[in-house]
Amino acid sequence: MSFDAAVFFLSVLLVLYVYAGYPALAMVLGPVLHRTIQRAEPGRFQPTVTVVIAAYNEAASIGETVRNKLDLSYPAEKLNVIVVSDQSDDGTDEIVTAIGDPRVTLLRQTERAGKTAALNLAMKQVDSEIIVFSDANSLYRADTLNNLLAPLADPAVGYVTGRMVYRAPDGSLTGEGCSAYMTYENALRSVENQLGSIVGVDGGVDALRRSLFTELRPDQLPDFVQPLHVIQQGYRVVYEPQALLYEDALADAEDEFRMRVRVGLRAFHGLKDMAQLFNPLRYGLFAWQLLSHKVLRYMVFLFMLTALLSNLSLALDGGPIWRLLLAGQGALLLTAVWGHLTRRGNPPRLVGWVYYFFVVNLASGLAFWQFLLGRKQVIWKPRT
């Protein structure tokens, strides 16, 4: 076998491993390990809770989001909300203040410092047993909090994430792809639960034991690094599918792309910061999970590129099979281009999935390039 052929087959196998092989192995190992969660019946485990929301110019959604938390089916005397305004200037602060509920506290960062710094600031005011992290546009179902906390009745569980359901209100292409992506992620998390811990969390519907909170640097991604610190402390991070969060998917592909680049860049730095978790002698199976679910997933863009370049070389010098494979890759690229050109219309669903697949991996490639250049991103803009 030639070098180019070896590169091609290895690249294709790695892509298949990331999206199908790893989930399949997890499905096989899960029932063998069968790491159950000692959940309480929803509503039976009700510790004190503080919902923390970081907000920057979220006037369009912050009022509805805060009221949504106050109206949850949970004892009012055990529930508080802290909103940290990251120097908002669009009326966000006034909207929160006008709610007029004593359970709601508004904090303001006098200098804009980003979400992670906002959460660090909020924690100085938190004395509840549990912290729940919500985004400024995250709406919970009435029973979400009770369901989210149920796994924390298990003393081995330190962090719980719920299920994000993306809505595509206009039937947009990016929304369809994003929804399919989250369906896949949620299914994988259900499988990973049986292995012990999941690898990725949503960040908009998460619960953490207050005693396990770790103050992070402003440039670190809390949705990614905070649960890794929980693993490091010997506790499980689990997924609770009945804790539902509803968010509108980003209808605009450019917004989705920028969000993916930002998250990817901060995730690469997070993986570097938490590299000790790749030690299988200390962290066992989770080291393999982290490598497969995050590192290799974020590097799929590279495997796609090497598969294309090696296939191109083989098609120029090899037989018809290589030209046929190259034509197949070309068809996928053209489908993604079709999706991009018609993204504001209503193309076939398969086109949306292919397009979103390319958007996600192109964003990972750009994030990796920025990571290599040493760039960091601390502040954010609201999803639109």
RAVENQUI-V965311 format. One record per backbone hydrogen bond with DSSP energy under -0.5 kcal/mol. NH is the residue of the N-H (numbers start at 1). CO is the residue of the C=O. If there is no record, write none. Layout:
# RAVENQUI-V965311
nh=NH co=CO
nh=NH co=CO
This chain:
# RAVENQUI-V965311
nh=6 co=2
nh=7 co=3
nh=8 co=4
nh=9 co=5
nh=10 co=6
nh=11 co=7
nh=12 co=8
nh=13 co=9
nh=14 co=10
nh=15 co=11
nh=16 co=12
nh=17 co=13
nh=18 co=14
nh=19 co=15
nh=20 co=16
nh=21 co=16
nh=22 co=17
nh=24 co=20
nh=25 co=21
nh=26 co=22
nh=27 co=23
nh=28 co=24
nh=29 co=25
nh=30 co=26
nh=31 co=27
nh=32 co=28
nh=33 co=29
nh=34 co=30
nh=35 co=194
nh=36 co=34
nh=39 co=37
nh=40 co=150
nh=44 co=41
nh=45 co=41
nh=46 co=44
nh=49 co=78
nh=50 co=130
nh=51 co=80
nh=52 co=50
nh=52 co=132
nh=53 co=82
nh=54 co=134
nh=55 co=84
nh=61 co=58
nh=62 co=58
nh=65 co=61
nh=66 co=62
nh=67 co=63
nh=68 co=64
nh=69 co=65
nh=70 co=66
nh=71 co=67
nh=72 co=69
nh=73 co=142
nh=74 co=72
nh=78 co=75
nh=79 co=76
nh=80 co=49
nh=81 co=103
nh=82 co=51
nh=83 co=105
nh=84 co=53
nh=84 co=82
nh=85 co=83
nh=85 co=107
nh=86 co=55
nh=86 co=84
nh=87 co=85
nh=95 co=91
nh=96 co=92
nh=97 co=93
nh=98 co=94
nh=99 co=95
nh=99 co=96
nh=100 co=97
nh=104 co=101
nh=105 co=81
nh=107 co=83
nh=107 co=105
nh=109 co=85
nh=110 co=108
nh=115 co=378
nh=118 co=114
nh=119 co=115
nh=120 co=116
nh=121 co=117
nh=122 co=118
nh=123 co=119
nh=124 co=120
nh=124 co=121
nh=125 co=122
nh=126 co=123
nh=130 co=48
nh=131 co=208
nh=132 co=50
nh=133 co=206
nh=134 co=52
nh=134 co=132
nh=138 co=135
nh=139 co=137
nh=139 co=246
nh=141 co=244
nh=144 co=141
nh=147 co=143
nh=148 co=144
nh=149 co=145
nh=150 co=146
nh=151 co=147
nh=152 co=149
nh=153 co=150
nh=154 co=151
nh=155 co=153
nh=157 co=154
nh=158 co=236
nh=159 co=236
nh=160 co=207
nh=161 co=238
nh=162 co=205
nh=163 co=243
nh=164 co=162
nh=165 co=245
nh=166 co=164
nh=167 co=247
nh=169 co=167
nh=171 co=168
nh=173 co=343
nh=176 co=172
nh=177 co=173
nh=178 co=174
nh=179 co=175
nh=180 co=176
nh=181 co=177
nh=182 co=178
nh=183 co=179
nh=184 co=180
nh=185 co=181
nh=186 co=182
nh=187 co=183
nh=188 co=184
nh=189 co=185
nh=190 co=186
nh=191 co=187
nh=192 co=188
nh=193 co=189
nh=194 co=190
nh=194 co=191
nh=195 co=192
nh=196 co=192
nh=196 co=193
nh=198 co=237
nh=206 co=133
nh=207 co=160
nh=208 co=131
nh=209 co=158
nh=210 co=129
nh=212 co=209
nh=213 co=210
nh=220 co=217
nh=222 co=220
nh=224 co=221
nh=225 co=221
nh=226 co=222
nh=227 co=222
nh=228 co=224
nh=229 co=225
nh=230 co=226
nh=231 co=227
nh=232 co=228
nh=233 co=229
nh=234 co=231
nh=235 co=230
nh=236 co=156
nh=238 co=159
nh=240 co=161
nh=241 co=239
nh=243 co=240
nh=244 co=242
nh=245 co=163
nh=246 co=139
nh=247 co=165
nh=249 co=167
nh=251 co=249
nh=253 co=251
nh=256 co=252
nh=257 co=253
nh=258 co=254
nh=259 co=255
nh=260 co=256
nh=261 co=257
nh=262 co=258
nh=263 co=259
nh=264 co=260
nh=265 co=261
nh=266 co=262
nh=267 co=263
nh=268 co=264
nh=269 co=265
nh=270 co=266
nh=271 co=267
nh=272 co=268
nh=273 co=269
nh=274 co=270
nh=275 co=272
nh=277 co=274
nh=278 co=275
nh=279 co=276
nh=280 co=278
nh=282 co=279
nh=283 co=279
nh=284 co=280
nh=286 co=283
nh=287 co=284
nh=288 co=284
nh=289 co=285
nh=290 co=286
nh=291 co=287
nh=292 co=288
nh=293 co=289
nh=294 co=290
nh=295 co=290
nh=296 co=291
nh=298 co=294
nh=299 co=295
nh=300 co=297
nh=302 co=299
nh=303 co=299
nh=304 co=300
nh=305 co=301
nh=306 co=302
nh=307 co=303
nh=308 co=304
nh=309 co=305
nh=310 co=306
nh=311 co=307
nh=312 co=308
nh=313 co=309
nh=314 co=310
nh=315 co=311
nh=316 co=312
nh=317 co=313
nh=318 co=314
nh=322 co=319
nh=323 co=319
nh=324 co=320
nh=325 co=321
nh=326 co=322
nh=327 co=323
nh=328 co=324
nh=329 co=325
nh=330 co=326
nh=331 co=327
nh=332 co=328
nh=333 co=329
nh=334 co=330
nh=335 co=331
nh=336 co=332
nh=337 co=333
nh=338 co=334
nh=339 co=335
nh=340 co=336
nh=341 co=337
nh=342 co=338
nh=343 co=340
nh=345 co=342
nh=351 co=348
nh=352 co=348
nh=353 co=349
nh=354 co=350
nh=355 co=351
nh=356 co=352
nh=357 co=353
nh=358 co=354
nh=359 co=355
nh=360 co=356
nh=361 co=357
nh=362 co=358
nh=363 co=359
nh=364 co=360
nh=365 co=361
nh=366 co=362
nh=367 co=363
nh=368 co=364
nh=369 co=365
nh=370 co=366
nh=371 co=367
nh=372 co=368
nh=373 co=369
nh=374 co=371
nh=375 co=370
